[in-house]
Amino acid sequence: MPKPSRPDFLGFLALAAILAVMLGAYLVFPYLQAAMGYQDCIASGRVTGC
Protein backbone atom coordinates (compact mmCIF):
# COMPACT_ATOMS: atom_id res chain seq x y z
CA MET A 1 0.00 0.00 0.00
CA PRO A 2 1.58 3.36 -1.02
CA LYS A 3 2.12 6.04 1.59
CA PRO A 4 -0.12 9.09 1.25
CA SER A 5 1.87 12.02 -0.11
CA ARG A 6 2.45 15.11 1.93
CA PRO A 7 0.48 18.21 1.01
CA ASP A 8 2.41 20.56 -1.26
CA PHE A 9 2.94 23.89 0.46
CA LEU A 10 5.00 25.51 -2.29
CA GLY A 11 2.08 27.49 -3.68
CA PHE A 12 1.04 28.65 -0.23
CA LEU A 13 4.61 29.68 0.64
CA ALA A 14 4.95 31.59 -2.64
CA LEU A 15 1.68 33.42 -1.99
CA ALA A 16 2.75 34.23 1.58
CA ALA A 17 6.11 35.56 0.33
CA ILE A 18 4.44 37.77 -2.28
CA LEU A 19 2.00 39.14 0.29
CA ALA A 20 4.84 39.77 2.75
CA VAL A 21 6.79 41.73 0.13
CA MET A 22 3.70 43.77 -0.75
CA LEU A 23 2.96 44.52 2.90
CA GLY A 24 6.58 45.50 3.53
CA ALA A 25 6.56 47.83 0.54
CA TYR A 26 3.29 49.37 1.74
CA LEU A 27 4.77 50.06 5.17
CA VAL A 28 8.16 51.34 3.96
CA PHE A 29 6.96 53.47 1.02
CA PRO A 30 6.07 56.63 3.05
CA TYR A 31 9.58 56.73 4.55
CA LEU A 32 11.22 56.33 1.14
CA GLN A 33 8.95 58.98 -0.35
CA ALA A 34 9.84 61.43 2.43
CA ALA A 35 13.56 60.76 2.00
CA MET A 36 13.37 61.23 -1.77
CA GLY A 37 11.39 64.45 -1.34
CA TYR A 38 14.01 65.77 1.06
CA GLN A 39 16.78 64.93 -1.43
CA ASP A 40 14.86 66.69 -4.20
CA CYS A 41 14.42 69.73 -1.99
CA ILE A 42 18.14 69.92 -1.25
CA ALA A 43 19.06 69.32 -4.89
CA SER A 44 16.87 72.20 -6.01
CA GLY A 45 18.72 74.56 -3.64
CA ARG A 46 15.83 75.24 -1.27
CA VAL A 47 17.54 74.43 1.99
CA THR A 48 15.00 76.36 4.03
CA GLY A 49 11.40 75.23 3.94
CA CYS A 50 12.13 71.56 3.28
N, C-alpha and C positions, 0 to 999 in steps of 0.2 A: 504494500500500500504506500503510495507516494506521500511525502510530507506536504502539508499545506504550505504554500509560499507565503513569505512575509508580505505585508502591505507595502507598496512602493510609495515612499514619502518624498521622492525627488520633486514632483510637481508642487506639493505643498511647501517644501523648503524654498523652491524657486519663487513661488508667490509671496512667501513671507519675506524673502530677501528683497524683492522688488518693492513691497509695501514699506519695509524698513528704510530703504533708500529714499523713497518718496517722502516719508514722514520726516526723515532727517533733513532733507532739502527744504521742506516746508518750515521747519523750525530754525534753520540756519540762514535762510534767505534774507530776512530783515537785517541781520547783522552784516552780511556781505553787501547788501544794498547801501546801508549807512556808511560803511567803509569806502565803497566806491564813490559815493556822493561826496564824501570828505576829500578824497583824492582829487576829484574833478574840481572841487572848490579851490583847493590849493593850486592846482595846475592852471586855473584861469587867473590866478593872481589876487583873488579876493580872500585875503587872509582873515580879515575881520568879517563877521557876519556868517561864518560857516556853521 
